Amino acid sequence: MKISVIGAGYVGLTTAACLAEIGHHVRCADNDEGKLNLLRSGKMPFFEPHLDEIVHRNIIAGRLQFEIPENAVVGAEAIFICVGTPPLENGEADLCAVANVARTIAQRATGNCLVIEKSTVPVQTAQKLKRQLQQYAGKGLQCTLASNPEFLREGSAIQDSFHPERIVVGVETEEAEARLREIYAPILEQTFKCPVHTSCTHAQKPAWIVTDTNSSELIKHASNSFLAMKISFINMVADLCEAVGADVTKVALGMGMDPRIGSAFLNPGIGFGGFCFPKDVQAFVRIATKAGCDFSLLKEVENINKRRIEHFVEKVRQELWVLRDRKIALLGLAFKPNTDDVRFAPALELIRVLVREGAVVSAYDPQATEKAKAVLPGIRYCSSPYEAAEEAEAIMIATEWEEFRDLDWDHMKQIIARPLVVDGRNMFKPAEMTARGIHYISIGKLPAFSVDDGLSNSSTSIASPGELQAVLK
C-alpha cells in the first residue's frame, strides 16, 4: 500500500520505517529540510536501537523516502498523522501541528484516502479533524478518518512496533477498519521475518481492538496516566518502607505476583520523565476538567512525582551535610536507558537543584550527552563514568543503563574521594555494594546487614527479588 507518515520524530520515523519493513511503500514527511537531508543520508536525528539499520535497508530497497508534507500526501492511500502535541502552559495539548497537517492533507491529497490520527491527542480531536478536512477538501478528495494511538516505548520501539500487545483502531466505517487490517496484516498474523529478534517467529499475535474514535483517543491517555499513577504509588510505598524499616523490592514483588496488579512499573526511583507521561497526565487532567470531571487523583500523581527529586537530593545532603563546592558525579542523563531523549528527564532537574546549591557536577551518559549539553550547558560532561567519578564525594545514579551494572568498583574506589553511591534506580544489592567497601544508599531498601531468614545461602546478604520468587514458587 502507498502510505504517507507525517512527522519524522520518534513515533513518525519508527512508524514509517517499520511499515516499510513489512512491505509498504512509505513516504515519511517533515517540515524540517535539515532533518530530511540527514535521513536521506541514512543518519538518525535521535538514538533508538536498531532503527538506523531498518531505515538504511528500506531506503536502499526503495520502500522508504523522505519528502515535505505537501508532496508526501499526494496519491497516498493512507496517511498517518504523527506530529508532536507538546503541552501548553495550562497543560493542554498544543494541536497546532495537527491542524496544519489536516489542512495540508485536505488541499493536497487526492482520491479515496484514509487519514489515521496516531499522535496523542485529546478526546474528540478526530471529530474536529474530520470537520477541518471537509472544510478545506479539494475536488475529488474523499477522506475517511480513523484513530490509531501508538504505544511505543523509547528504547524498545522496534520491538513494540513488530510485536505489540494490542493494536487499537477507532473507526467510523467497516471500510476504514478493513483498510487498517490490510496495513497491519503482516503484524497481526506475524507472517514477516522480524529484522531484530530472529527468535520471534512464534510471537503471540496482537489483540485487534476496534472502537469508536472517542474511545480510541481516551485509551492512550488513560493508559499512560494509569502507568504514571503506579510509579507514583510505588514511590510513596518506598518512602513508607524507609520510614518503617521495610524493603520496597520485596513489597513490590509480593504486590506484583497478584495478576490483578502485575509487576510492571512497580520500580521505585526518582520519578517518571520523558515526553509522554508528564504531558499526558497534564493533558488528561485538563480533558477531565473541561468535561466537568474532578481528576484530583492525577493531580496528586503529578505532585508526588515532582517531590521525588528533592527526596533524592536530601539523601545526599544527609551524607555530605552541605552541597556547596562538593564534587558530585551523576551517572545517566536520558530519562530512561536505551534512548538519548532528555525531555523532562529527572536527571536534568536533579542537576539544576545540585547546581543551585553550589555543587560541582560531572555527568556521564552513554547516548544523551549532546542533547543534555544543548539544554543544560555549564556543567562538566565526561566521556566515561570513571572520568566523571574522579575525586567525587558522591556518585548519584539517575538512569539505569546496563553499562552501569558492569562498573569496576575496585577501580572506582581508587579514584573517588569518598566511596558513597546514592542510587536513584535501585540497580544494586545493598549487601554486595557494602561488601565492596561502598557506602550504598538506595530508594526504599533496607541497609545491608546480616540476616538468616532461610531465603539465602549467605548469612551476609538479603535475598534478591529473583531469589525470593524462586522460593515462593
DANOR-V202073 format. One record per pair of residues at least 24 apart in sequence whose C-alpha atoms are under 7 Angstrom apart, sorted by the first residue. I is the first residue (numbers start at 1). GAP is how many residues later the second one is. D is the distance in whole Angstrom. If there is no record, write none. Layout:
i=I gap=GAP d=D
i=I gap=GAP d=D
This chain:
i=1 gap=24 d=6
i=1 gap=76 d=7
i=2 gap=24 d=6
i=2 gap=74 d=5
i=2 gap=75 d=5
i=2 gap=76 d=7
i=3 gap=24 d=6
i=3 gap=73 d=5
i=3 gap=74 d=6
i=3 gap=75 d=5
i=3 gap=76 d=6
i=4 gap=24 d=6
i=4 gap=68 d=6
i=4 gap=69 d=6
i=4 gap=72 d=6
i=4 gap=74 d=6
i=4 gap=75 d=5
i=4 gap=76 d=6
i=5 gap=24 d=6
i=5 gap=74 d=6
i=5 gap=75 d=5
i=5 gap=76 d=6
i=5 gap=77 d=7
i=6 gap=24 d=6
i=6 gap=63 d=6
i=6 gap=74 d=6
i=6 gap=75 d=5
i=6 gap=76 d=6
i=6 gap=77 d=7
i=7 gap=74 d=7
i=7 gap=75 d=5
i=7 gap=76 d=5
i=11 gap=71 d=6
i=12 gap=70 d=5
i=14 gap=37 d=7
i=17 gap=37 d=6
i=17 gap=38 d=5
i=17 gap=47 d=7
i=18 gap=143 d=7
i=20 gap=38 d=6
i=20 gap=43 d=6
i=20 gap=44 d=6
i=21 gap=37 d=7
i=22 gap=164 d=7
i=22 gap=170 d=7
i=24 gap=39 d=7
i=25 gap=38 d=5
i=25 gap=39 d=6
i=26 gap=37 d=6
i=26 gap=38 d=5
i=26 gap=39 d=6
i=27 gap=37 d=6
i=27 gap=38 d=5
i=27 gap=39 d=6
i=27 gap=40 d=7
i=27 gap=45 d=6
i=28 gap=37 d=6
i=28 gap=38 d=5
i=28 gap=39 d=6
i=29 gap=37 d=6
i=29 gap=38 d=5
i=29 gap=39 d=5
i=29 gap=40 d=5
i=29 gap=43 d=6
i=30 gap=37 d=7
i=30 gap=38 d=5
i=30 gap=39 d=6
i=31 gap=37 d=6
i=31 gap=38 d=7
i=36 gap=30 d=6
i=36 gap=31 d=7
i=40 gap=26 d=7
i=46 gap=294 d=7
i=47 gap=292 d=6
i=47 gap=293 d=6
i=48 gap=107 d=6
i=48 gap=290 d=7
i=48 gap=291 d=6
i=49 gap=106 d=6
i=49 gap=289 d=7
i=51 gap=107 d=7
i=70 gap=34 d=6
i=70 gap=38 d=6
i=73 gap=32 d=6
i=73 gap=35 d=6
i=73 gap=36 d=5
i=74 gap=34 d=6
i=74 gap=35 d=5
i=74 gap=36 d=6
i=75 gap=34 d=6
i=75 gap=35 d=6
i=76 gap=33 d=7
i=76 gap=37 d=7
i=77 gap=35 d=7
i=77 gap=36 d=5
i=77 gap=37 d=6
i=78 gap=35 d=6
i=78 gap=36 d=5
i=78 gap=37 d=6
i=79 gap=35 d=6
i=79 gap=36 d=5
i=79 gap=37 d=6
i=80 gap=35 d=6
i=80 gap=36 d=5
i=80 gap=37 d=6
i=80 gap=38 d=6
i=81 gap=35 d=6
i=81 gap=36 d=5
i=81 gap=37 d=6
i=81 gap=38 d=6
i=82 gap=36 d=5
i=82 gap=37 d=5
i=83 gap=36 d=6
i=84 gap=35 d=7
i=85 gap=35 d=7
i=87 gap=192 d=6
i=91 gap=191 d=5
i=91 gap=192 d=6
i=91 gap=195 d=7
i=92 gap=190 d=7
i=92 gap=191 d=5
i=92 gap=194 d=6
i=93 gap=28 d=7
i=93 gap=190 d=6
i=102 gap=27 d=7
i=102 gap=30 d=7
i=102 gap=31 d=6
i=103 gap=29 d=7
i=103 gap=30 d=7
i=103 gap=33 d=6
i=106 gap=27 d=5
i=106 gap=30 d=5
i=106 gap=31 d=4
i=106 gap=32 d=6
i=107 gap=29 d=6
i=107 gap=30 d=6
i=107 gap=31 d=5
i=109 gap=32 d=7
i=110 gap=30 d=6
i=110 gap=31 d=5
i=111 gap=29 d=6
i=111 gap=30 d=5
i=111 gap=31 d=6
i=112 gap=29 d=6
i=112 gap=30 d=5
i=112 gap=31 d=6
i=113 gap=29 d=6
i=113 gap=30 d=5
i=113 gap=31 d=6
i=114 gap=29 d=6
i=114 gap=30 d=5
i=114 gap=31 d=6
i=114 gap=62 d=7
i=115 gap=28 d=7
i=115 gap=29 d=6
i=115 gap=30 d=5
i=115 gap=31 d=6
i=116 gap=29 d=6
i=116 gap=30 d=5
i=116 gap=31 d=6
i=116 gap=32 d=6
i=117 gap=29 d=6
i=117 gap=30 d=5
i=117 gap=31 d=6
i=118 gap=29 d=6
i=118 gap=30 d=5
i=118 gap=31 d=5
i=118 gap=32 d=6
i=119 gap=30 d=7
i=120 gap=29 d=7
i=121 gap=96 d=7
i=122 gap=95 d=7
i=122 gap=165 d=7
i=123 gap=91 d=5
i=123 gap=94 d=5
i=123 gap=95 d=6
i=124 gap=90 d=6
i=126 gap=87 d=6
i=144 gap=32 d=7
i=145 gap=26 d=7
i=146 gap=24 d=5
i=146 gap=25 d=5
i=146 gap=30 d=7
i=146 gap=67 d=7
i=147 gap=24 d=7
i=147 gap=66 d=6
i=147 gap=69 d=6
i=147 gap=70 d=7
i=149 gap=68 d=7
i=149 gap=71 d=6
i=154 gap=185 d=6
i=155 gap=182 d=7
i=155 gap=183 d=4
i=155 gap=184 d=5
i=162 gap=25 d=6
i=164 gap=42 d=6
i=165 gap=41 d=5
i=165 gap=42 d=6
i=166 gap=40 d=5
i=166 gap=41 d=4
i=166 gap=42 d=6
i=167 gap=39 d=7
i=167 gap=40 d=6
i=167 gap=41 d=5
i=167 gap=42 d=6
i=168 gap=40 d=6
i=168 gap=41 d=5
i=168 gap=42 d=6
i=168 gap=48 d=7
i=169 gap=40 d=6
i=169 gap=41 d=5
i=169 gap=42 d=6
i=169 gap=47 d=6
i=170 gap=40 d=6
i=170 gap=41 d=5
i=170 gap=42 d=5
i=170 gap=43 d=4
i=170 gap=46 d=5
i=171 gap=40 d=6
i=171 gap=41 d=5
i=171 gap=42 d=6
i=172 gap=40 d=6
i=221 gap=59 d=6
i=221 gap=63 d=6
i=224 gap=53 d=6
i=224 gap=56 d=7
i=225 gap=52 d=7
i=225 gap=55 d=7
i=225 gap=56 d=5
i=227 gap=38 d=7
i=228 gap=49 d=6
i=229 gap=72 d=6
i=230 gap=35 d=6
i=230 gap=36 d=7
i=231 gap=34 d=6
i=231 gap=35 d=6
i=231 gap=36 d=7
i=231 gap=37 d=7
i=232 gap=69 d=6
i=232 gap=72 d=6
i=232 gap=73 d=6
i=234 gap=32 d=6
i=234 gap=33 d=7
i=234 gap=34 d=6
i=235 gap=33 d=5
i=235 gap=34 d=7
i=238 gap=30 d=6
i=238 gap=205 d=6
i=238 gap=206 d=4
i=239 gap=205 d=6
i=241 gap=203 d=5
i=242 gap=202 d=5
i=242 gap=203 d=7
i=245 gap=201 d=6
i=246 gap=199 d=7
i=246 gap=200 d=6
i=247 gap=197 d=6
i=247 gap=198 d=4
i=247 gap=199 d=5
i=248 gap=196 d=5
i=248 gap=197 d=6
i=249 gap=196 d=7
i=249 gap=216 d=6
i=250 gap=215 d=6
i=253 gap=212 d=6
i=268 gap=175 d=7
i=269 gap=155 d=5
i=269 gap=156 d=5
i=269 gap=174 d=6
i=270 gap=38 d=5
i=270 gap=39 d=6
i=270 gap=42 d=7
i=270 gap=76 d=7
i=270 gap=154 d=6
i=271 gap=34 d=5
i=271 gap=37 d=6
i=271 gap=75 d=7
i=272 gap=33 d=7
i=273 gap=62 d=6
i=273 gap=71 d=5
i=273 gap=72 d=5
i=273 gap=73 d=6
i=274 gap=61 d=5
i=274 gap=67 d=7
i=274 gap=68 d=7
i=274 gap=69 d=5
i=274 gap=70 d=5
i=274 gap=71 d=6
i=275 gap=68 d=6
i=275 gap=69 d=6
i=309 gap=41 d=6
i=323 gap=34 d=6
i=323 gap=35 d=6
i=323 gap=36 d=5
i=324 gap=33 d=6
i=324 gap=34 d=4
i=324 gap=35 d=5
i=325 gap=33 d=6
i=325 gap=34 d=5
i=325 gap=35 d=6
i=326 gap=33 d=5
i=326 gap=34 d=6
i=326 gap=67 d=7
i=327 gap=32 d=6
i=327 gap=33 d=5
i=327 gap=34 d=6
i=327 gap=65 d=5
i=327 gap=66 d=6
i=328 gap=31 d=7
i=328 gap=32 d=6
i=328 gap=33 d=5
i=328 gap=34 d=6
i=328 gap=64 d=5
i=328 gap=65 d=6
i=328 gap=66 d=5
i=328 gap=67 d=6
i=329 gap=32 d=6
i=329 gap=33 d=5
i=329 gap=34 d=6
i=329 gap=59 d=5
i=329 gap=60 d=5
i=329 gap=63 d=6
i=329 gap=65 d=6
i=329 gap=66 d=5
i=329 gap=67 d=6
i=330 gap=31 d=7
i=330 gap=32 d=6
i=330 gap=33 d=5
i=330 gap=34 d=6
i=330 gap=65 d=6
i=330 gap=66 d=5
i=330 gap=67 d=6
i=330 gap=68 d=7
i=331 gap=32 d=6
i=331 gap=33 d=5
i=331 gap=34 d=6
i=331 gap=54 d=7
i=331 gap=65 d=6
i=331 gap=66 d=5
i=331 gap=67 d=6
i=331 gap=68 d=7
i=332 gap=32 d=6
i=332 gap=33 d=5
i=332 gap=65 d=6
i=332 gap=66 d=5
i=332 gap=67 d=4
i=333 gap=32 d=6
i=333 gap=35 d=6
i=333 gap=39 d=7
i=333 gap=65 d=7
i=333 gap=66 d=7
i=334 gap=34 d=6
i=334 gap=65 d=7
i=335 gap=64 d=7
i=336 gap=63 d=6
i=336 gap=64 d=7
i=337 gap=62 d=6
i=337 gap=63 d=6
i=337 gap=64 d=5
i=339 gap=28 d=7
i=340 gap=27 d=5
i=340 gap=28 d=4
i=341 gap=27 d=7
i=342 gap=26 d=7
i=342 gap=29 d=7
i=342 gap=30 d=6
i=347 gap=51 d=6
i=362 gap=26 d=5
i=363 gap=25 d=6
i=364 gap=24 d=6
i=386 gap=26 d=7
i=389 gap=26 d=7
i=389 gap=27 d=6
i=390 gap=25 d=5
i=390 gap=26 d=5
i=391 gap=24 d=6
i=391 gap=25 d=4
i=391 gap=26 d=5
i=392 gap=24 d=5
i=392 gap=25 d=5
i=392 gap=26 d=7
i=393 gap=24 d=5
i=393 gap=25 d=5
i=393 gap=27 d=7
i=394 gap=24 d=7
i=394 gap=26 d=5
i=394 gap=27 d=6
i=395 gap=25 d=6
i=395 gap=26 d=5
i=395 gap=27 d=6
i=396 gap=25 d=6
i=396 gap=26 d=5
i=396 gap=27 d=6
i=397 gap=25 d=6
i=397 gap=26 d=5
i=397 gap=27 d=5
i=397 gap=28 d=7
i=398 gap=26 d=5
i=398 gap=27 d=7
i=399 gap=26 d=7
i=400 gap=25 d=6
i=400 gap=27 d=7
i=431 gap=29 d=7
i=431 gap=30 d=5
i=431 gap=31 d=7
